[in-house]
């Protein structure tokens, strides 16, 4: 029997306990050990809940108990999670976490420390909820050089954009609905401004390229400026707007960003709708691979955490090597990254069209039913720097969305 402790009895923590209760027998058979939850750390008490007998309020009880071999950290946030996890590893305990903030900031350090102590730091649930992606990057795709990772990494923003597209609703209306259904937090900033997706693509990039990618270095743009008019144009083009976290390697340069993008049905992520997530990976040998599933939620995320617990239990006394150096990977200047750009300009005169052609060269005019007094077009592929220079001279630009077709 292997004793574990769960730090935090919120949505994911209670899900971990539920998954172990519901599927305990089959999990034990696959693991080769019975998994027993000995402690649950929480500030609260849960009278009437069977877990109350396992609730402790002092972390020292857990970390100093030699019978606890694995700790599940599902508290969220950087502190005290980092302090607790670091101490657990130093005490010779493996750690499984769903905490993307912790992994994005300290993943490399905690992996190095766990290697030194011959234990494991596992974090499958930190990206994509129940979608297996960390383990495939670390094990299944190791024969490949990763050239690109692009993902719909946030279910809240994908739900909002899907509803706007399907119903023609405006952003604020759909956001309120998402909050009422529990898909968006009361303070949704981390989701709608792209910060959540940014941390996740930082983790995936670090694993793909084997060096520390700091999320603070990634250009990040949310969906708050996307309007129902943008959606109308997207439909007219047979396209869809998705918030994508993407990183790609071009020769010796790695570019990473989070931003709304226009994609067409030919793109693997086009059909990923609602609260679902999808992650597209391109390797130089395997080619294109897609991972799709529930990107959040109590039980999908808990399922990924428990899978890590099983992995850690199978590897007691053995460190699972993960190539993620603490050496910082310097991202290439985003000004040099190239895209096509969809641009809306106020006014629809011959002079404006002439100016657009003069500045941007050959452009593709886009029209959508019911929209007047503006001119919309798609540019040729150009660098971000070139676009900014030309846009400054264009003036009267209503909006811009990057194009991936």
C-alpha positions as CSV (number, residue, x, y, z in Angstrom):
1,X,0.0,0.0,0.0
2,X,1.2,3.5,-0.8
3,X,0.0,6.4,1.3
4,X,-0.6,9.7,-0.3
5,X,-1.7,13.2,1.0
6,X,-3.8,15.7,-0.9
7,X,-3.1,19.4,-0.4
8,X,-6.3,21.2,-1.0
9,X,-9.8,19.8,-0.9
10,X,-11.4,22.1,-3.5
11,X,-12.7,21.2,-6.9
12,X,-9.7,19.2,-8.1
13,X,-8.7,17.8,-4.7
14,X,-12.2,16.5,-4.0
15,X,-12.1,15.1,-7.6
16,X,-8.9,13.2,-6.9
17,X,-10.5,11.5,-3.8
18,X,-13.6,10.7,-5.9
19,X,-11.7,9.1,-8.7
20,X,-9.7,7.0,-6.2
21,X,-12.9,5.9,-4.5
22,X,-14.8,5.1,-7.7
23,X,-12.0,3.4,-9.6
24,X,-9.9,2.3,-6.7
25,X,-9.8,-1.4,-7.6
26,X,-8.9,-1.0,-11.2
27,X,-6.3,1.7,-10.3
28,X,-4.7,-0.6,-7.8
29,X,-4.4,-3.4,-10.4
30,X,-2.8,-1.1,-12.9
31,X,-0.5,0.4,-10.4
32,X,0.5,-2.8,-8.6
33,X,-0.2,-1.0,-5.2
34,X,-3.2,0.0,-3.3
35,X,-3.4,3.8,-3.2
36,X,-4.6,5.1,0.2
37,X,-5.4,8.8,1.0
38,X,-3.9,9.2,4.5
39,X,-4.2,13.0,4.8
40,X,-6.0,15.9,3.3
41,X,-4.7,19.3,4.0
42,X,-7.2,22.2,4.1
43,X,-7.9,25.2,6.2
44,X,-11.5,24.2,6.5
45,X,-13.3,21.3,8.2
46,X,-15.9,19.2,6.4
47,X,-18.4,17.9,9.0
48,X,-20.5,15.1,7.7
49,X,-18.1,14.3,4.9
50,X,-16.3,11.0,5.4
51,X,-13.0,12.7,4.6
52,X,-13.2,14.7,7.8
53,X,-11.3,12.0,9.6
54,X,-8.4,12.6,7.2
55,X,-8.4,16.4,7.4
56,X,-5.4,18.1,8.9
57,X,-4.6,21.8,9.1
58,X,-0.8,21.5,9.7
59,X,1.4,20.7,6.7
60,X,4.2,19.5,9.0
61,X,2.1,16.5,10.0
62,X,2.2,15.4,6.4
63,X,5.7,16.2,5.3
64,X,7.2,14.7,8.4
65,X,5.3,11.4,8.2
66,X,7.6,8.8,6.7
67,X,4.6,6.7,5.6
68,X,3.5,9.3,3.1
69,X,5.3,8.5,-0.2
70,X,3.4,10.8,-2.7
71,X,1.9,14.3,-2.2
72,X,-0.8,15.6,-4.5
73,X,-0.7,19.5,-4.7
74,X,-3.9,20.9,-6.0
75,X,-4.0,24.2,-4.0
76,X,-3.2,26.5,-6.9
77,X,-1.1,29.6,-6.8
78,X,2.7,29.9,-6.3
79,X,2.8,30.2,-2.5
80,X,2.6,28.3,-0.2
81,X,2.5,25.6,-2.9
82,X,6.2,26.1,-3.9
83,X,7.4,26.0,-0.4
84,X,5.3,22.8,0.4
85,X,6.4,21.0,-2.8
86,X,10.0,21.8,-2.4
87,X,10.0,20.6,1.2
88,X,8.2,17.4,0.2
89,X,10.8,16.6,-2.5
90,X,13.7,17.3,-0.1
91,X,12.0,14.8,2.3
92,X,12.1,12.2,-0.4
93,X,8.5,12.3,-1.5
94,X,7.2,12.4,-5.0
95,X,4.8,15.2,-6.0
96,X,1.9,15.3,-8.5
97,X,0.3,18.7,-9.3
98,X,-2.2,20.4,-11.5
99,X,-0.8,23.8,-10.6
100,X,0.1,25.6,-13.9
101,X,1.4,28.7,-12.1
102,X,3.8,26.6,-10.0
103,X,5.0,24.5,-13.0
104,X,5.4,27.5,-15.3
105,X,7.5,29.4,-12.7
106,X,9.5,26.6,-10.9
107,X,9.1,23.5,-13.1
108,X,12.7,23.3,-14.1
109,X,14.0,23.8,-10.6
110,X,11.6,21.2,-9.0
111,X,12.5,18.7,-11.7
112,X,16.2,19.1,-11.0
113,X,15.6,18.8,-7.3
114,X,13.5,15.7,-7.7
115,X,16.3,14.1,-9.9
116,X,18.8,14.8,-7.1
117,X,16.5,13.2,-4.5
118,X,15.6,10.3,-6.8
119,X,11.8,11.0,-6.6
120,X,9.4,12.4,-9.2
121,X,7.7,15.7,-9.9
122,X,4.8,15.1,-12.3
123,X,2.4,17.7,-13.7
124,X,0.2,16.1,-16.5
125,X,-2.9,18.0,-15.3
126,X,-1.2,21.4,-15.4
127,X,-2.0,21.7,-19.2
128,X,-5.1,20.6,-20.9
129,X,-6.9,19.2,-17.9
130,X,-7.7,15.5,-18.8
131,X,-5.9,15.6,-22.1
132,X,-2.6,13.6,-22.0
133,X,0.0,15.9,-23.5
134,X,2.9,16.2,-21.0
135,X,3.6,12.5,-20.9
136,X,3.5,12.2,-24.8
137,X,6.0,15.1,-25.1
138,X,8.2,13.6,-22.4
139,X,8.0,10.0,-23.6
140,X,6.1,9.2,-26.8
141,X,7.5,11.9,-29.0
142,X,11.1,11.8,-27.9
143,X,12.3,10.5,-31.3
144,X,11.1,13.8,-32.9
145,X,12.4,17.3,-33.0
146,X,9.3,19.4,-32.2
147,X,8.8,22.1,-34.8
148,X,5.5,23.5,-33.5
149,X,3.0,23.4,-30.7
150,X,-0.3,25.2,-31.1
151,X,-3.2,24.8,-28.8
152,X,-6.6,26.0,-27.7
153,X,-5.5,25.9,-24.1
154,X,-8.3,27.7,-22.3
155,X,-11.9,26.3,-22.2
156,X,-13.4,29.6,-21.0
157,X,-12.3,31.7,-23.9
158,X,-13.1,28.9,-26.4
159,X,-16.6,28.7,-24.9
160,X,-17.1,32.4,-25.3
161,X,-15.8,32.6,-28.9
162,X,-17.9,29.5,-29.8
163,X,-21.1,31.1,-28.3
164,X,-20.4,34.4,-30.0
165,X,-20.0,32.6,-33.3
166,X,-23.0,30.3,-33.0
167,X,-25.5,32.9,-31.6
168,X,-24.1,36.3,-32.8
169,X,-23.9,37.5,-29.2
170,X,-21.6,40.2,-28.0
171,X,-18.6,39.4,-25.7
172,X,-19.9,40.9,-22.5
173,X,-23.2,39.0,-22.7
174,X,-21.5,35.6,-23.3
175,X,-19.0,36.3,-20.5
176,X,-21.8,36.8,-18.0
177,X,-23.4,33.6,-19.2
178,X,-20.1,31.7,-18.8
179,X,-19.8,33.1,-15.3
180,X,-23.3,32.0,-14.4
181,X,-22.5,28.4,-15.7
182,X,-19.3,28.3,-13.7
183,X,-17.1,28.2,-16.9
184,X,-15.6,31.6,-16.0
185,X,-14.4,32.9,-12.6
186,X,-15.9,36.0,-11.0
187,X,-12.7,37.7,-11.9
188,X,-12.1,36.2,-15.4
189,X,-9.0,38.3,-16.2
190,X,-6.6,35.3,-16.3
191,X,-8.7,33.6,-18.9
192,X,-10.0,36.4,-21.1
193,X,-6.6,38.3,-21.2
194,X,-4.8,35.1,-22.2
195,X,-2.6,34.7,-19.1
196,X,-3.8,31.2,-18.4
197,X,-3.0,30.1,-22.0
198,X,0.3,31.9,-21.7
199,X,1.5,29.8,-18.7
200,X,0.4,26.6,-20.4
201,X,2.2,27.3,-23.7
202,X,5.3,28.3,-21.7
203,X,5.2,24.8,-20.0
204,X,4.7,23.0,-23.3
205,X,7.5,25.0,-25.0
206,X,9.9,24.3,-22.2
207,X,9.3,20.6,-22.5
208,X,9.4,20.7,-26.3
209,X,12.6,22.6,-26.6
210,X,14.2,21.3,-23.3
211,X,15.0,24.7,-21.8
212,X,13.2,27.2,-19.5
213,X,10.7,29.4,-21.4
214,X,9.5,32.2,-19.1
215,X,5.9,33.0,-19.6
216,X,6.7,36.7,-18.9
217,X,8.6,36.7,-22.2
218,X,5.7,35.5,-24.3
219,X,3.6,38.1,-26.2
220,X,0.1,37.7,-24.9
221,X,-3.2,39.1,-26.2
222,X,-6.7,38.2,-25.0
223,X,-10.1,38.1,-26.6
224,X,-11.7,41.2,-25.0
225,X,-11.4,43.2,-28.3
226,X,-13.2,40.5,-30.4
227,X,-16.6,41.8,-31.5
228,X,-19.7,40.3,-33.1
229,X,-18.6,42.2,-36.3
230,X,-15.3,40.3,-36.3
231,X,-17.3,37.1,-36.0
232,X,-19.5,38.1,-39.0
233,X,-16.4,38.6,-41.2
234,X,-14.9,35.2,-40.0
235,X,-18.1,33.4,-41.1
236,X,-18.0,35.2,-44.4
237,X,-14.5,33.8,-44.9
238,X,-15.6,30.3,-43.8
239,X,-13.2,30.8,-40.9
240,X,-13.3,30.7,-37.1
241,X,-11.6,32.9,-34.5
242,X,-9.8,30.9,-31.8
243,X,-7.5,32.0,-28.9
244,X,-4.3,30.1,-29.7
245,X,-1.2,29.6,-27.7
246,X,1.6,28.8,-30.2
247,X,5.3,28.2,-30.3
248,X,7.3,27.2,-33.2
249,X,10.9,26.6,-34.1
250,X,12.3,28.0,-37.4
251,X,15.9,27.0,-37.8
252,X,17.6,28.3,-34.6
253,X,14.8,30.7,-33.7
254,X,11.8,30.0,-31.4
255,X,8.8,32.2,-31.5
256,X,6.0,32.0,-29.0
257,X,2.8,34.0,-28.5
258,X,-0.8,33.9,-27.4
259,X,-3.4,35.7,-29.5
260,X,-6.8,35.4,-31.3
261,X,-6.3,33.8,-34.7
262,X,-8.4,33.2,-37.8
263,X,-8.3,29.6,-38.9
264,X,-10.2,27.7,-41.6
265,X,-11.7,24.1,-41.6
266,X,-8.4,22.7,-42.9
267,X,-6.7,23.5,-39.6
268,X,-7.0,20.6,-37.1
269,X,-8.1,23.0,-34.3
270,X,-11.0,24.5,-36.3
271,X,-13.6,22.0,-34.9
272,X,-12.5,22.3,-31.3
273,X,-15.5,24.1,-29.8
274,X,-17.1,24.9,-26.4
275,X,-15.1,24.2,-23.3
276,X,-13.0,21.6,-25.0
277,X,-9.3,22.0,-25.6
278,X,-7.1,20.9,-28.5
279,X,-3.4,20.7,-28.9
280,X,-1.6,20.4,-32.2
281,X,2.0,19.1,-32.3
282,X,4.2,18.9,-35.4
283,X,7.4,16.8,-35.2
284,X,10.0,16.6,-37.9
285,X,9.6,12.8,-38.2
286,X,6.0,11.9,-37.0
287,X,4.4,14.9,-38.7
288,X,1.1,16.3,-37.3
289,X,-0.4,14.9,-34.1
290,X,-3.6,16.2,-32.4
291,X,-4.7,15.8,-28.8
292,X,-8.3,16.7,-27.9
293,X,-10.5,16.5,-24.9
294,X,-11.9,18.1,-21.8
295,X,-9.4,20.8,-20.9
296,X,-10.8,21.5,-17.5
297,X,-13.4,20.4,-15.0
298,X,-13.3,18.4,-11.7
299,X,-13.1,14.8,-12.9
300,X,-11.1,15.2,-16.2
301,X,-8.4,17.1,-14.3
302,X,-8.5,14.8,-11.3
303,X,-8.2,11.8,-13.7
304,X,-4.9,13.3,-15.0
305,X,-3.6,13.9,-11.5
306,X,-4.4,10.3,-10.5
307,X,-2.6,9.0,-13.6
308,X,0.5,10.8,-12.3
309,X,0.0,9.3,-8.9
310,X,0.0,5.8,-10.5
311,X,3.1,6.7,-12.5
312,X,4.8,7.9,-9.3
313,X,3.8,4.8,-7.4
314,X,5.2,2.6,-10.2
315,X,8.5,4.4,-10.0
316,X,9.2,4.6,-6.3
317,X,13.0,4.9,-6.0
318,X,13.4,5.7,-9.7
319,X,13.4,9.2,-11.2
320,X,11.5,9.6,-14.5
321,X,13.8,11.7,-16.6
322,X,12.3,14.9,-18.0
323,X,14.4,17.1,-20.3
324,X,13.7,20.6,-19.1
325,X,16.8,22.5,-18.2
326,X,16.7,25.6,-16.0
327,X,18.9,27.3,-18.6
328,X,16.7,30.0,-20.1
329,X,15.7,29.8,-23.8
330,X,15.8,33.2,-25.3
331,X,12.8,33.6,-27.5
332,X,13.3,35.4,-30.8
333,X,12.0,38.9,-31.2
334,X,8.3,38.8,-32.0
335,X,8.8,41.7,-34.4
336,X,10.4,39.1,-36.7
337,X,7.5,36.6,-36.6
338,X,5.5,36.5,-39.8
339,X,1.7,36.2,-40.3
340,X,-1.0,37.4,-42.6
341,X,-3.2,40.1,-41.0
342,X,-7.0,40.7,-41.3
343,X,-7.5,44.4,-41.0
344,X,-10.7,46.5,-40.7
345,X,-10.5,50.1,-41.6
346,X,-13.1,52.8,-41.0
347,X,-14.6,54.2,-44.2
348,X,-15.1,52.5,-47.6
349,X,-13.9,55.0,-50.2
350,X,-11.7,54.4,-53.2
351,X,-9.0,56.5,-51.5
352,X,-8.9,54.1,-48.5
353,X,-8.7,51.0,-50.8
354,X,-5.9,52.7,-52.8
355,X,-4.0,53.5,-49.6
356,X,-4.4,49.9,-48.4
357,X,-3.0,48.6,-51.7
358,X,-0.2,51.2,-51.7
359,X,0.9,50.4,-48.1
360,X,0.3,46.6,-47.9
361,X,0.7,45.6,-51.6
362,X,-1.6,42.9,-52.9
363,X,-4.5,42.5,-50.5
364,X,-7.6,40.3,-50.4
365,X,-10.8,42.3,-49.9
366,X,-13.3,40.7,-47.5
367,X,-16.9,41.5,-47.4
368,X,-19.6,40.4,-44.9
369,X,-23.4,40.9,-45.2
370,X,-24.9,43.9,-43.4
371,X,-21.6,45.6,-42.6
372,X,-21.1,49.1,-44.1
373,X,-18.8,52.1,-43.9
374,X,-15.7,50.1,-43.4
375,X,-13.1,48.3,-45.6
376,X,-11.8,44.9,-44.6
377,X,-8.9,43.0,-46.2
378,X,-6.2,40.3,-45.6
379,X,-2.6,41.2,-46.2
380,X,0.1,39.1,-47.6
381,X,2.5,37.4,-45.2
382,X,4.7,39.9,-43.4
383,X,6.6,40.4,-40.2
384,X,5.0,41.9,-37.1
385,X,7.4,44.8,-37.4
386,X,6.5,45.5,-41.0
387,X,2.8,45.4,-40.2
388,X,3.2,47.8,-37.3
389,X,5.0,50.3,-39.5
390,X,2.4,50.1,-42.3
391,X,-0.5,50.2,-39.9
392,X,0.8,53.4,-38.3
393,X,0.6,55.1,-41.7
394,X,-2.8,53.6,-42.6
395,X,-4.6,55.1,-39.7
396,X,-8.4,54.6,-38.9
397,X,-7.8,50.9,-38.2
398,X,-10.7,49.5,-36.3
399,X,-9.2,46.1,-35.5
400,X,-6.6,43.5,-36.5
401,X,-6.6,39.7,-36.2
402,X,-3.8,37.4,-37.2
403,X,-4.5,34.9,-39.9
404,X,-3.3,31.2,-40.0
405,X,-4.3,30.3,-43.6
